Amino acid sequence: MSGGDRTVERVQEILTALLKQRLGASLERVEGALATWRRGESGLFDAHKEVLRHVARADALAATASRLGPDRTDSLLRSAHDVGLVDHAELVALTGKEPEQIEPAGDLDEDRPPRLPAKREVTSQLLEQGAVLVHVDPRRDGVSVPAAFEADPKLVLRFGYGLSPAIADLDIGEEAMTGTLTFSGQPHHCVLPWPAIYAVVSEADQRGMVWPDDVPAEALADEAEGAAVAAATPATPSKRDHLKLVD
């Protein structure tokens, strides 16, 4: 193996180690969030949000590895030096520069906002498999639900194509999810703009998606309270009904 080949191989080894180190640090944040949730010190939505952030950071790291150039490689090597993966002598040998002459790749430590799938897309896919539970904050602009539920930030509505009574006008539109539901025998044409929906869950297997930035504060507080009760009395399930299902 030539010296040049060996240098390329060594650079690849270092960059791989750096990406693994950053990925490991991100996973530690996820583990910390999950541990906090299990101790009852935070709600499930908070832990879920950190998991989504980890996915975004992992995507960004993968993108970093795919767009290497001379300057970018030097910056990453400087970052590897700063966390102890490369000593001073090797950094100089690989780049021909002193550490202070190289700008570190600071974007490796950025907290990446989660890139979530569109609500309309997720809802459509879940509806193809059966009924879904839609968590909605009816206080948001454009929402239409029966007056009795207009102030309930933790309202859950049941939608599906094969329900009884049928929702004949169910529509997954670009701006909103709409359909006529029956409440205590009375029909009401519900309009749920996508910004008002913060979670959609399959009734059959509980798969779904939460959009943390749209979760109302009351739901977050309820999650934290429920987690605290579970942590304090693990053998006694809480009988409090945190989410009301209306169909």
C-alpha positions as CSV (number, residue, x, y, z in Angstrom):
1,M,0.0,0.0,0.0
2,S,1.4,3.4,-1.0
3,G,1.8,6.2,1.4
4,G,-0.9,8.2,-0.3
5,D,-3.3,5.3,0.0
6,R,-2.5,4.8,3.6
7,T,-3.1,8.6,4.3
8,V,-6.5,8.3,2.6
9,E,-7.3,5.3,4.6
10,R,-6.3,6.9,7.9
11,V,-8.3,10.0,7.2
12,Q,-11.3,7.8,6.5
13,E,-10.7,6.0,9.8
14,I,-10.6,9.3,11.7
15,L,-13.7,10.7,10.1
16,T,-15.6,7.5,10.8
17,A,-14.6,7.6,14.4
18,L,-15.6,11.3,14.6
19,L,-19.1,10.6,13.2
20,K,-19.5,7.6,15.5
21,Q,-18.5,9.8,18.5
22,R,-21.1,12.5,17.5
23,L,-23.7,9.8,16.9
24,G,-23.0,8.3,20.3
25,A,-23.3,11.7,22.0
26,S,-26.7,12.1,20.3
27,L,-27.8,8.7,21.5
28,E,-26.8,9.6,25.1
29,R,-29.2,12.5,24.9
30,V,-31.9,10.2,23.8
31,E,-31.1,7.8,26.7
32,G,-31.1,10.7,29.1
33,A,-34.5,11.9,27.8
34,L,-36.0,8.3,28.2
35,A,-34.5,8.0,31.7
36,T,-36.1,11.3,32.7
37,W,-39.4,10.1,31.3
38,R,-39.2,6.7,33.1
39,R,-38.5,8.5,36.4
40,G,-41.7,10.5,35.9
41,E,-39.8,13.8,35.6
42,S,-41.0,14.6,32.1
43,G,-43.8,13.5,29.7
44,L,-43.7,11.0,26.9
45,F,-44.0,13.8,24.3
46,D,-40.7,15.3,25.5
47,A,-38.9,12.0,25.2
48,H,-40.4,11.4,21.8
49,K,-39.2,14.9,20.6
50,E,-35.6,14.0,21.6
51,V,-35.8,10.8,19.6
52,L,-36.9,12.8,16.6
53,R,-34.1,15.2,17.1
54,H,-31.7,12.3,17.1
55,V,-33.0,11.1,13.8
56,A,-32.5,14.7,12.4
57,R,-28.9,14.8,13.8
58,A,-28.1,11.4,12.3
59,D,-29.4,12.5,8.9
60,A,-27.2,15.6,9.1
61,L,-24.1,13.5,10.0
62,A,-24.8,11.2,7.1
63,A,-25.0,14.3,4.8
64,T,-21.7,15.6,6.2
65,A,-20.0,12.3,5.3
66,S,-21.3,12.6,1.7
67,R,-20.0,16.0,0.9
68,L,-16.3,15.9,1.8
69,G,-13.8,18.2,0.1
70,P,-10.3,19.4,1.0
71,D,-11.4,22.3,3.2
72,R,-14.3,20.3,4.8
73,T,-12.0,17.4,5.5
74,D,-9.5,19.6,7.3
75,S,-12.3,21.1,9.4
76,L,-13.5,17.6,10.4
77,L,-9.9,16.6,11.2
78,R,-9.6,19.7,13.4
79,S,-12.8,18.7,15.2
80,A,-11.5,15.1,15.6
81,H,-8.3,16.7,17.2
82,D,-10.4,18.7,19.6
83,V,-12.1,15.6,21.0
84,G,-8.9,13.6,21.3
85,L,-9.2,11.4,18.2
86,V,-6.1,12.8,16.6
87,D,-3.0,14.2,18.3
88,H,-1.2,17.4,17.3
89,A,1.5,15.8,15.3
90,E,-0.8,13.6,13.2
91,L,-3.1,16.6,12.5
92,V,-0.2,18.6,11.2
93,A,1.0,15.6,9.1
94,L,-2.4,15.1,7.5
95,T,-3.3,18.7,6.8
96,G,0.0,20.6,6.7
97,K,-1.5,23.1,9.1
98,E,-1.4,23.9,12.8
99,P,-4.8,23.4,14.6
100,E,-5.3,27.2,15.0
101,Q,-5.1,27.6,11.3
102,I,-8.1,25.4,10.7
103,E,-11.7,26.3,11.4
104,P,-13.4,23.4,13.2
105,A,-16.6,21.9,11.8
106,G,-18.9,23.5,14.4
107,D,-22.1,22.4,12.6
108,L,-21.5,18.9,13.9
109,D,-22.8,20.1,17.3
110,E,-25.9,21.9,16.0
111,D,-29.2,20.8,17.5
112,R,-31.0,19.8,14.4
113,P,-34.8,20.4,14.3
114,P,-36.6,17.2,13.5
115,R,-37.8,16.7,10.0
116,L,-41.2,15.1,10.4
117,P,-43.4,13.5,7.7
118,A,-46.4,15.6,6.7
119,K,-49.5,15.1,8.8
120,R,-51.6,14.5,5.7
121,E,-49.3,11.8,4.5
122,V,-49.2,9.9,7.8
123,T,-52.9,10.2,8.3
124,S,-53.7,8.9,4.8
125,Q,-51.3,5.9,5.3
126,L,-52.8,5.0,8.6
127,L,-56.4,5.3,7.4
128,E,-55.7,2.8,4.7
129,Q,-55.1,0.2,7.4
130,G,-58.1,1.0,9.6
131,A,-59.5,3.5,12.1
132,V,-57.3,6.2,13.5
133,L,-57.4,8.3,16.7
134,V,-56.8,12.0,15.9
135,H,-55.5,14.2,18.8
136,V,-56.6,17.7,18.2
137,D,-56.5,21.1,19.9
138,P,-59.9,22.5,19.0
139,R,-59.0,26.0,20.2
140,R,-56.8,26.5,17.1
141,D,-58.0,28.6,14.2
142,G,-60.4,27.1,11.7
143,V,-61.4,24.1,13.8
144,S,-65.1,23.0,13.9
145,V,-66.3,20.5,16.5
146,P,-69.4,20.5,18.7
147,A,-69.5,23.4,21.1
148,A,-69.2,21.1,24.1
149,F,-65.7,20.2,23.0
150,E,-64.3,23.5,21.7
151,A,-62.3,24.2,24.8
152,D,-60.8,20.7,25.3
153,P,-57.1,20.8,24.2
154,K,-56.9,17.0,24.6
155,L,-59.8,16.0,22.4
156,V,-59.5,12.7,20.5
157,L,-61.7,11.9,17.6
158,R,-62.1,8.6,15.8
159,F,-62.0,8.5,12.0
160,G,-62.0,5.7,9.5
161,Y,-63.4,4.5,6.2
162,G,-65.3,1.5,7.5
163,L,-66.9,2.8,10.7
164,S,-70.5,2.6,11.8
165,P,-72.1,5.0,11.3
166,A,-70.1,5.6,8.2
167,I,-68.2,8.9,7.6
168,A,-69.4,9.3,4.1
169,D,-67.8,12.6,3.5
170,L,-64.4,11.9,5.1
171,D,-61.7,13.9,3.2
172,I,-58.0,14.2,3.7
173,G,-57.5,17.6,2.1
174,E,-54.5,19.8,1.6
175,E,-55.6,22.3,4.3
176,A,-57.6,20.1,6.7
177,M,-59.1,16.8,7.6
178,T,-62.9,16.9,7.4
179,G,-65.8,14.5,7.9
180,T,-69.2,14.3,9.6
181,L,-69.0,12.5,13.0
182,T,-71.9,11.5,15.3
183,F,-71.9,12.9,18.8
184,S,-74.6,11.4,21.1
185,G,-76.7,10.6,18.0
186,Q,-76.2,14.1,16.5
187,P,-74.1,14.6,13.3
188,H,-71.6,17.4,13.1
189,H,-69.3,18.2,10.2
190,C,-65.9,18.4,11.8
191,V,-63.1,20.5,10.3
192,L,-59.6,19.9,11.6
193,P,-56.9,22.1,10.0
194,W,-53.6,20.3,10.0
195,P,-51.9,22.8,12.4
196,A,-54.5,21.9,15.0
197,I,-53.7,18.1,14.9
198,Y,-50.8,17.1,17.0
199,A,-50.9,13.3,17.0
200,V,-52.5,10.6,14.8
201,V,-52.5,7.0,16.1
202,S,-53.7,3.7,14.6
203,E,-56.5,2.2,16.7
204,A,-55.4,-1.3,15.9
205,D,-51.7,-1.3,16.9
206,Q,-51.0,2.1,18.3
207,R,-48.5,3.0,15.6
208,G,-48.6,6.7,14.6
209,M,-46.8,10.0,14.9
210,V,-46.6,12.9,17.3
211,W,-45.7,16.4,16.1
212,P,-44.2,17.8,19.3
213,D,-44.2,21.5,18.4
214,D,-48.0,21.4,18.0
215,V,-48.7,19.6,21.3
216,P,-50.7,22.0,23.6
217,A,-49.2,22.8,27.0
218,E,-52.1,21.1,28.8
219,A,-51.3,17.8,27.1
220,L,-47.6,18.1,28.0
221,A,-48.5,18.8,31.6
222,D,-50.9,15.8,31.6
223,E,-48.2,13.5,30.2
224,A,-45.8,14.7,32.9
225,E,-48.4,14.2,35.7
226,G,-49.3,10.7,34.4
227,A,-45.6,9.7,34.3
228,A,-45.2,10.9,37.9
229,V,-48.1,8.9,39.1
230,A,-46.8,5.8,37.3
231,A,-43.4,6.2,38.8
232,A,-44.8,6.7,42.3
233,T,-47.2,3.7,42.1
234,P,-45.9,1.3,39.5
235,A,-48.1,-1.5,40.6
236,T,-51.3,0.6,40.6
237,P,-52.3,1.9,37.2
238,S,-53.8,5.4,37.3
239,K,-57.6,5.4,36.7
240,R,-57.6,9.0,35.5
241,D,-58.8,9.3,31.9
242,H,-56.3,11.7,30.4
243,L,-57.6,11.5,26.8
244,K,-61.3,11.5,25.9
245,L,-62.3,9.6,22.8
246,V,-65.4,10.9,21.1
247,D,-66.9,9.1,18.2
